[in-house]
């Protein structure tokens, strides 16, 4: 896209006015809070602890700083240019249509595949409570419920996420309070562990720098889901205020929920306990404290986190697809809106998610793992597009529309370049690890394919 065309892009895509502004400020506030407490934190953090040991706290702190920078950049652009396409629309405005195409459709594939993963994870928890019931039936039930929720009206998505987030925030806050009481030695029935679990069993870095690197990579991907609030804000009555409020509270949310809970877990439970991986770190910590029924109660919270992620990902994928179509970058059928909801996009996103579930049963040894590897590093690709877009748009906004800078990136452009350097460093670390190297190459191949298709489409449209 030429500079002239990019500058001519509207602040808010006019076609998106057909979406219903059904989200209230309380919805956005809890979506922002709940989005940071996802399945990756409750479930995926166990593998990171097993690899890094107590140093997982450092890993989450480092990756958390990177995520804060990314969210600040995204918040700056989303407050200036509210759009359900979020980073995809920003990349198109700043770099060109091929960049919006690549970022948008790769993220769509990521979200749709994640819907299938979360459905499987939720079904496994329920079948553990109700042995003998078919796992596929629970996945199908969850898919139908959340597809129907997203088809009805955007406020239904908002209400589900509001209560899901309220439960998650309440549960993790209670967990932190109980954990701190136990560490202080004032929780009835438990003795303070002191520094035993932090310095024993191999020390703070039991597996050396390699373990810390693995933990760092695991922590980066646990932060996925934060972008949803900038997508949802476009369907609120005051999107600028919603984005600004969510981004400004990102720092304490990340510090409290992620870094704080990791510190509590590795202080209470030996990092090499099998229960940390098999049961999940939160369940293992509560069981270690001997609180009756607390472990099972946390399993309920994990189930809610998975269902919440399913709901949010169906919503996010449908809005990304809708925005791409409205910008002429996808099948027109996906852009049809009924009662303020892009229902065809919701159905398409849900169907793709269910196909991913079927693949896990039909071809568990090849197709599904291949699909997972393909999306393994998509979030990093998206972050790079965010940083590159912010570098260009911020300079343009400073010059042409400084009043739109309701949210400002800290120490621009220095910290934007620092964030980009951090992303490149993570790519290098992924290339060094055999397990993540395959993900890096698979995601790279998908990204290059989409970029080539997007560029060819851009050239063809320019000629016509």
C-alpha positions, 0 to 999 in steps of 0.5 A, a space after each residue: 500500500 502506498 503512503 497516500 493510501 495508508 493515510 487515507 484509511 478511515 479512523 474506524 472502518 465505516 462498515 463496522 458500524 453495523 456491529 452492535 455496540 452491546 458491550 458495557 464498560 463493566 464487561 470490558 473491565 472484566 474481560 481485561 481482568 479475565 483475559 490475563 487469567 487463562 488456561 495457559 496459566 492454570 494448565 500450561 505453567 506446570 511444564 514451565 515449572 518442571 523445566 525451570 524450577 523456582 527460576 520460573 518466577 524470573 521467566 514470567 517476569 521477563 516475558 511479562 515485561 515484554 507483554 506489557 510493552 506489546 499491550 501498551 503499543 496495541 492500546 495506543 493504536 486501538 485507542 486512536 483507531 478503534 476496530 474489531 480488526 485490532 492489530 490486523 487493521 493497524 498493520 494494514 494501515 501502517 504497512 499495507 494490505 498484505 500485512 493486515 492479511 497475514 496477521 489477521 488470517 494467521 491469528 484466525 487459524 490460531 484462535 480456531 485451533 485453540 477453540 478445539 484444544 480448549 474443548 478437549 481440555 474441558 471435556 477431559 476434566 468433566 469425564 474425570 468426574 463422570 467416567 464412562 461418558 464420551 469425551 466427544 459428546 462434551 466437546 460437542 456440547 461446549 461447542 454448541 453452547 458457545 456458538 449459540 451464545 455468540 450467535 445471539 448477541 454480543 452482550 451474551 458474550 459479554 455477560 458470559 465473560 463477565 461472570 467467568 472472569 469474576 469467578 477466575 479473579 475471585 479464585 486466584 485472589 483467594 489462592 494468593 491469600 491462602 498461599 501467602 498465609 501458608 508461607 507466613 506460617 499463620 495458616 492453620 494446619 500448615 507450617 511455613 516452608 521458608 526458603 526450602 523449596 526455593 534453594 533446595 532440590 538443585 537450587 534456584 536454577 536447578 536445570 541451569 540456563 537451558 531450563 530457564 530458557 524453556 520456562 521463558 518460552 512456556 511463559 511467553 505463550 501463556 500470555 495469549 488472550 490479552 488481545 481480546 479486549 482491544 477487539 471487544 472494545 470496538 463493540 462498546 459504546 466508548 471504545 477509546 475509554 475501554 481500551 485506555 482503561 484496560 491497558 493502563 491496568 495491565 501492569 499490576 494485573 500481570 504482576 499480581 496474577 502471573 508473577 505473584 502466583 508463580 512465586 507462591 507455587 514454587 515457594 509452597 511446593 517442590 518444583 520437581 513434584 510430579 503433581 505439578 505437571 500431572 494435576 496442575 500447579 494450582 491444584 498441587 499447591 492447594 492439595 499440598 496445604 491439605 485444604 479439604 476439597 480445595 484441589 477439586 474446587 480448583 479443577 472447577 476453576 480450571 474448567 471455567 478458564 477453559 470454557 471462558 477461553 473457548 467463548 472468547 476465542 470464538 468471539 475473537 476469531 469471528 470478529 477478526 474474520 469479519 474485519 478482514 472481509 470488510 476490508 476486502 481480504 476474505 470471502 464476502 459471505 463471512 461479512 454478513 451481519 444479522 442483528 449486529 452479529 457476524 453470524 456466518 463468521 461465528 459459524 465458520 470459526 466454530 466449525 473450524 474449531 470442531 474440525 480440529 477436535 475431529 482431527 485429534 481423534 482421527 489422526 492423533 499421531 500426525 495431522 493434529 500435532 502438525 496443526 499445533 506446530 503450525 500455530 505454535 509461534 503465531 502470537 510472536 508473529 502478531 507481536 512483531 506486526 504490532 511493534 512494526 505498525 506502532 513504529 510507523 503509526 506513532 510518528 504519523 499520529 504525532 505529526 497529524 493527529 496528536 489529540 488521538 494519543 489517549 494512550 502513549 507508548 512509554 519512551 517511544 521509540 526506544 522501548 518499541 525497539 527494545 520489545 522488537 529485540 526481545 521478540 527476535 531473541 525469543 525466535 533465536 531461543 526457539 531455534 536452539 531448542 529441538 521441541 520449539 524449533 519445529 514450531 518456529 519453522 512450521 509457523 514461519 512457513 505458514 506466515 510466508 505462505 499467507 504473506 505471499 497470498 496477501 501480497 499477490 492479492 494486493 498487487 492484483 487489486 492495485 492493477 484492477 
